[in-house]
Amino acid sequence: MSSTMPINAYHAAVQNTITPSELLIRLYEGAIKSVLLLEEAIRSRNIPKRSDAVHRSTAILGELASALDGQESLEWAQKLVGLYVFLIEEITVANIKDEPERLLPVRTILSELLESWREAIHFSSRPTGVGSPGTASPAAPVSGSAPGRRLSMKG
């Protein structure tokens, strides 16, 4: 147990020093990696690896869904939670039925979401020109938030 303490400290430090955008990207990348590992584990009949991959991928998707708690008034948030639930179900069924091909759409959806979030983050981080055509004025910061604020997994 003491041998894992340094890695736990590292993970805690990383979680406390990355931006929410970086955390979101890492979660999607981790989910995609776990789904790939699950596909491989199903094909190779590696039960421990398979169990770990199912746990990791569904835990990440559960975390992404729980991050949307309190956003029920936003239509896109409700749809995104529904999509996460669908992906968790597909991962579970693929594992139970030994159907690695069922994970291809899961990976595709996760990859498309990852790319969409990357584009949104890139677009939102670009400076906007005040008064230039097609651009909006920078929004006022939310009270209590600071530019470049760092968050942990717990918010």
Secondary structure, DSSP 8 states (H G I E B T S, - for coil): -GGGHHHHHHHHHHHHHS-HHHHHHHHHHHHHHHHHHHHHHHHHT-HHHHHHHHHHHHHHHHHHHHTTTT-TTSHHHHHHHHHHHHHHHHHHHHHHTT-GGGGHHHHHHHHHHHHHHHHHHHHHHS---TTSTT--------TT--TT----TT-
